[in-house]
Amino acid sequence: MFERISDRARKVMAYANLEAQRFNHSQIGSEHILLGLAKEGSGIGAQVLKNLNLDLRNVRLETEKLLASEARARSTGKLPQTTAAQRVIERAIEESLRLNLTYLGTEHLLVALIMDDGIAGRVLSKLGVTVTGARDQMHTLLGYTPELDESRPPRQLPDCPMCQRLGQIQSDPSFIAEMQTSYAVLGDNQGTRGWCVLLLKEHHEHLADLPVTRQPLIFFDVARLAAAIRSVFPTSGKDGGPPRINYECLGNLVPHVHWHIIPRHADDPEPTKAVWGWSEERLRGEMSAEARGELVLKLREALKMA
């Protein structure tokens, strides 16, 4: 279980707050976290950049070039985080859990920043920093070898129908996005709009069969996809809010772990009952292929912000 943030990582976030204030920005973005990491200068994250032959001053200069320069009202105090900055923190936690660690360090923040879609990620990409390179340096500095074999292809069974589908998943019209441990697809059943399924990348018949380092990550995937569904349907739930979500981890009919993330909208006539009692026709719904394609695109975009 994730337990704590290292002192140096806390210092990075404190510096990020100061950097946002320095530029008169009203929120802390991923770019401010990168500036904070470079300013902190002595953590594992900063050392990784140094070992990759990067000058931290150059990292700061490249970041500042991309920051908006227009005058803004001066901000003080502890600032809120942008959605992108929150996602950096979430990815840093995922990186820590991926290695079966119980703390978040500056090195995990760095890996998350490399994955960022905004200014921080663009700066690090321009400077030639990759996730693989950063992880290699991180492992060397910390003196350990991670349990995961990233180069090993996911285990597949040729007679498993879900494994067969995974072989061509990204060309599937229902494909939404690749996630940490799974693929998100729009479900065949659309009797409740936005019903999605997460297909585990690797063949496992039971959730407990996953390596312990991967077990927490599937829950990040589940939560992110649920947040994306709710953002696509912001007013379709009870009292005009987003829908409630049913979560089901299945694997009895098809012995390959997969999750159903099922929104329950306000027009659901039986919102407190399981959908599996519905008729096949009602489960399937009446959504056209065109409407399905549009919904896939909306969910894909929403996942980028979730």
C-alpha positions as CSV (number, residue, x, y, z in Angstrom):
1,M,0.0,0.0,0.0
2,F,1.2,3.5,-0.8
3,E,2.1,5.2,2.5
4,R,4.1,8.4,2.2
5,I,5.8,11.1,0.1
6,S,9.6,11.5,0.6
7,D,10.9,14.7,2.0
8,R,12.6,15.6,-1.3
9,A,9.4,15.0,-3.2
10,R,7.5,17.3,-0.8
11,K,10.2,19.9,-1.4
12,V,9.8,19.6,-5.1
13,M,6.0,20.3,-4.7
14,A,6.7,23.2,-2.4
15,Y,9.1,24.7,-5.1
16,A,6.4,24.0,-7.7
17,N,4.0,26.2,-5.8
18,L,6.6,29.0,-5.6
19,E,7.4,28.7,-9.3
20,A,3.7,29.1,-10.2
21,Q,3.6,32.2,-8.0
22,R,6.7,33.5,-9.7
23,F,5.0,33.4,-13.0
24,N,1.7,34.8,-11.6
25,H,-0.1,31.6,-12.5
26,S,-3.2,30.7,-10.5
27,Q,-2.6,26.9,-10.5
28,I,0.3,24.5,-10.2
29,G,0.9,22.8,-13.6
30,S,3.2,19.9,-14.6
31,E,5.7,22.5,-15.9
32,H,6.0,24.0,-12.4
33,I,6.6,20.5,-11.0
34,L,9.4,20.1,-13.5
35,L,10.9,23.5,-12.5
36,G,10.6,22.4,-8.8
37,L,12.4,19.2,-9.5
38,A,15.2,21.0,-11.2
39,K,15.4,23.6,-8.5
40,E,15.5,20.9,-5.7
41,G,18.5,19.6,-7.6
42,S,19.7,16.8,-5.3
43,G,17.0,14.1,-5.3
44,I,17.1,10.9,-7.3
45,G,15.0,12.5,-10.0
46,A,17.5,15.4,-10.5
47,Q,20.4,13.0,-10.3
48,V,18.8,10.9,-13.1
49,L,18.7,13.9,-15.3
50,K,22.3,14.7,-14.5
51,N,23.3,11.1,-15.3
52,L,21.6,11.5,-18.7
53,N,24.0,14.4,-19.3
54,L,21.5,17.2,-18.8
55,D,22.2,20.5,-17.2
56,L,19.4,21.3,-14.8
57,R,19.7,25.0,-15.6
58,N,19.0,24.1,-19.3
59,V,16.0,22.1,-18.2
60,R,14.7,25.2,-16.4
61,L,15.4,27.5,-19.3
62,E,13.7,25.2,-21.8
63,T,10.7,25.0,-19.5
64,E,10.5,28.8,-19.0
65,K,10.6,29.4,-22.7
66,L,7.3,27.6,-23.1
67,L,5.5,29.2,-20.2
68,A,3.0,31.9,-21.0
69,S,4.5,35.4,-20.4
70,E,1.4,37.6,-20.4
71,A,0.7,39.6,-17.2
72,R,-1.6,38.0,-14.7
73,A,-2.9,38.8,-11.3
74,R,-0.4,37.9,-8.7
75,S,-1.1,34.6,-6.9
76,T,-0.1,33.9,-3.3
77,G,-0.4,31.1,-0.8
78,K,-0.9,27.4,-1.6
79,L,-2.2,27.1,-5.1
80,P,-4.5,24.4,-6.5
81,Q,-3.2,21.9,-9.0
82,T,-4.2,21.7,-12.7
83,T,-5.7,18.4,-13.9
84,A,-2.4,17.7,-15.7
85,A,-0.5,18.2,-12.4
86,Q,-2.9,15.9,-10.6
87,R,-2.4,13.3,-13.3
88,V,1.4,13.6,-12.8
89,I,1.0,12.8,-9.1
90,E,-1.3,9.8,-9.9
91,R,1.2,8.5,-12.4
92,A,4.1,8.9,-9.9
93,I,2.1,6.8,-7.4
94,E,1.5,4.2,-10.1
95,E,5.2,4.2,-10.9
96,S,6.0,3.6,-7.2
97,L,3.4,0.8,-6.9
98,R,4.7,-0.7,-10.1
99,L,8.0,-1.3,-8.3
100,N,6.2,-2.6,-5.2
101,L,7.4,0.5,-3.2
102,T,5.5,2.2,-0.4
103,Y,6.7,5.8,-1.0
104,L,6.7,8.5,-3.7
105,G,10.1,9.9,-4.5
106,T,11.4,12.5,-6.9
107,E,12.4,9.7,-9.3
108,H,8.8,8.7,-9.6
109,L,7.7,12.3,-10.2
110,L,10.3,12.4,-13.0
111,V,9.0,9.3,-14.8
112,A,5.5,10.8,-14.6
113,L,6.6,14.1,-16.0
114,I,8.2,12.3,-19.0
115,M,4.7,10.8,-19.7
116,D,3.1,14.2,-19.4
117,D,1.2,15.5,-22.5
118,G,1.9,19.2,-21.6
119,I,4.9,21.5,-21.3
120,A,6.9,19.3,-19.0
121,G,6.6,16.3,-21.2
122,R,7.4,18.3,-24.3
123,V,10.5,19.8,-22.7
124,L,11.9,16.4,-21.5
125,S,11.1,14.9,-24.9
126,K,13.0,17.7,-26.7
127,L,15.9,17.1,-24.4
128,G,15.9,13.4,-25.3
129,V,14.7,12.0,-22.0
130,T,12.7,8.8,-22.3
131,V,10.9,6.7,-19.7
132,T,13.2,3.7,-20.4
133,G,16.4,5.8,-20.0
134,A,15.1,7.4,-16.8
135,R,14.1,4.1,-15.3
136,D,17.4,2.5,-16.2
137,Q,19.3,5.3,-14.4
138,M,16.9,5.2,-11.5
139,H,17.5,1.5,-11.0
140,T,21.2,2.0,-11.2
141,L,21.2,4.8,-8.6
142,L,19.0,2.9,-6.2
143,G,20.9,-0.3,-6.6
144,Y,18.1,-2.7,-7.4
145,T,16.6,-4.6,-10.2
146,P,12.8,-4.3,-10.5
147,E,10.8,-7.5,-10.4
148,L,9.0,-6.7,-13.7
149,D,10.4,-7.9,-17.0
150,E,9.2,-5.1,-19.2
151,S,10.6,-6.7,-22.3
152,R,8.7,-9.9,-21.9
153,P,5.5,-10.0,-24.0
154,P,2.3,-10.4,-22.1
155,R,1.3,-14.1,-21.6
156,Q,-1.4,-15.1,-24.0
157,L,-3.3,-18.4,-24.5
158,P,-4.1,-19.3,-28.1
159,D,-7.5,-20.8,-27.2
160,C,-8.7,-17.9,-25.1
161,P,-11.2,-15.8,-27.1
162,M,-10.2,-12.7,-25.1
163,C,-6.5,-13.2,-25.8
164,Q,-7.4,-13.7,-29.5
165,R,-9.2,-10.3,-29.5
166,L,-6.2,-8.7,-27.8
167,G,-4.1,-9.6,-30.8
168,Q,-5.9,-7.0,-32.9
169,I,-7.4,-4.8,-30.2
170,Q,-6.0,-1.5,-31.5
171,S,-7.8,-1.9,-34.8
172,D,-11.1,-2.8,-33.1
173,P,-13.7,0.0,-33.7
174,S,-14.6,-0.3,-30.0
175,F,-11.0,0.3,-28.8
176,I,-10.7,3.4,-26.6
177,A,-7.2,3.4,-25.2
178,E,-4.3,1.4,-23.9
179,M,-3.9,1.7,-20.1
180,Q,-1.4,0.6,-17.5
181,T,-2.5,-3.1,-17.2
182,S,-5.5,-3.3,-19.6
183,Y,-7.2,-2.1,-22.7
184,A,-10.3,0.0,-22.5
185,V,-13.0,-0.8,-25.0
186,L,-16.6,0.3,-25.5
187,G,-18.8,-2.7,-24.5
188,D,-20.9,-4.6,-27.0
189,N,-23.8,-3.9,-24.6
190,Q,-25.0,-0.3,-24.7
191,G,-28.4,-0.8,-23.0
192,T,-26.9,1.7,-20.6
193,R,-24.9,4.3,-22.5
194,G,-21.2,4.3,-22.0
195,W,-20.9,0.7,-20.7
196,C,-17.1,0.0,-21.0
197,V,-15.0,-3.1,-20.5
198,L,-11.3,-3.3,-19.4
199,L,-9.5,-6.3,-20.8
200,L,-6.4,-7.4,-18.9
201,K,-3.4,-7.3,-21.2
202,E,-2.1,-10.6,-19.9
203,H,-4.0,-13.8,-19.5
204,H,-4.9,-14.5,-15.9
205,E,-7.9,-16.4,-14.7
206,H,-8.0,-14.8,-11.2
207,L,-7.1,-11.3,-10.0
208,A,-4.9,-12.8,-7.3
209,D,-2.8,-14.5,-10.0
210,L,-1.4,-11.1,-11.1
211,P,2.1,-10.3,-9.8
212,V,1.7,-8.3,-6.6
213,T,3.3,-5.2,-8.2
214,R,0.6,-5.2,-10.8
215,Q,-2.5,-5.8,-8.7
216,P,-2.9,-2.1,-7.5
217,L,-2.4,-0.8,-11.0
218,I,-5.6,-2.4,-12.4
219,F,-7.6,-0.3,-9.8
220,F,-6.0,2.9,-11.2
221,D,-7.2,1.8,-14.7
222,V,-10.7,1.1,-13.3
223,A,-11.0,4.5,-11.5
224,R,-9.7,6.5,-14.5
225,L,-12.1,4.9,-16.9
226,A,-15.0,5.5,-14.6
227,A,-14.0,9.1,-14.2
228,A,-13.9,9.4,-18.0
229,I,-17.4,7.9,-18.3
230,R,-18.8,10.3,-15.7
231,S,-17.2,13.3,-17.5
232,V,-18.7,12.3,-20.8
233,F,-22.2,12.1,-19.2
234,P,-22.0,15.0,-16.7
235,T,-25.7,15.5,-16.2
236,S,-27.3,12.1,-17.0
237,G,-27.4,10.8,-13.5
238,K,-29.9,11.3,-10.7
239,D,-30.7,15.0,-9.8
240,G,-28.8,16.1,-12.9
241,G,-25.3,15.0,-11.9
242,P,-23.1,12.3,-13.5
243,P,-24.2,8.7,-13.4
244,R,-23.5,6.2,-10.7
245,I,-21.1,3.4,-11.7
246,N,-21.4,-0.3,-11.2
247,Y,-18.0,-2.1,-11.1
248,E,-17.8,-5.9,-11.8
249,C,-14.6,-8.0,-12.2
250,L,-15.6,-11.1,-14.1
251,G,-14.0,-14.2,-15.5
252,N,-16.4,-17.1,-15.2
253,L,-17.8,-17.4,-18.7
254,V,-14.5,-16.3,-20.3
255,P,-11.7,-17.3,-17.9
256,H,-9.7,-14.1,-18.5
257,V,-9.9,-11.3,-15.9
258,H,-11.9,-8.3,-17.2
259,W,-13.8,-5.5,-15.7
260,H,-17.2,-4.1,-16.6
261,I,-17.7,-0.4,-15.8
262,I,-21.4,0.2,-16.1
263,P,-23.0,3.7,-15.8
264,R,-26.5,3.9,-14.3
265,H,-28.3,6.9,-15.8
266,A,-31.3,8.7,-14.5
267,D,-33.6,7.1,-17.1
268,D,-32.7,3.6,-15.8
269,P,-36.1,2.2,-14.7
270,E,-34.4,-0.2,-12.2
271,P,-31.3,1.6,-11.0
272,T,-30.9,-0.5,-7.8
273,K,-31.0,-3.9,-9.7
274,A,-28.2,-5.6,-11.5
275,V,-28.2,-5.3,-15.3
276,W,-27.7,-9.0,-15.8
277,G,-31.4,-9.6,-15.3
278,W,-32.2,-7.6,-18.4
279,S,-33.2,-9.3,-21.6
280,E,-30.5,-9.7,-24.3
281,E,-32.2,-7.1,-26.5
282,R,-32.3,-4.6,-23.7
283,L,-28.7,-5.2,-22.7
284,R,-27.6,-4.7,-26.4
285,G,-29.5,-1.4,-26.7
286,E,-30.1,0.5,-30.0
287,M,-26.9,2.5,-30.4
288,S,-25.8,2.9,-34.1
289,A,-22.3,2.2,-35.3
290,E,-21.9,5.9,-35.9
291,A,-23.0,6.8,-32.4
292,R,-20.6,4.2,-31.0
293,G,-17.7,5.7,-32.9
294,E,-18.5,9.1,-31.6
295,L,-18.7,7.8,-28.1
296,V,-15.4,6.0,-28.4
297,L,-13.7,9.3,-29.4
298,K,-15.3,11.2,-26.5
299,L,-14.2,8.6,-24.0
300,R,-10.7,8.6,-25.5
301,E,-10.4,12.4,-25.1
302,A,-11.9,12.2,-21.6
303,L,-9.3,9.6,-20.5
304,K,-6.5,12.1,-21.3
305,M,-7.9,14.4,-18.6
306,A,-8.9,11.6,-16.1
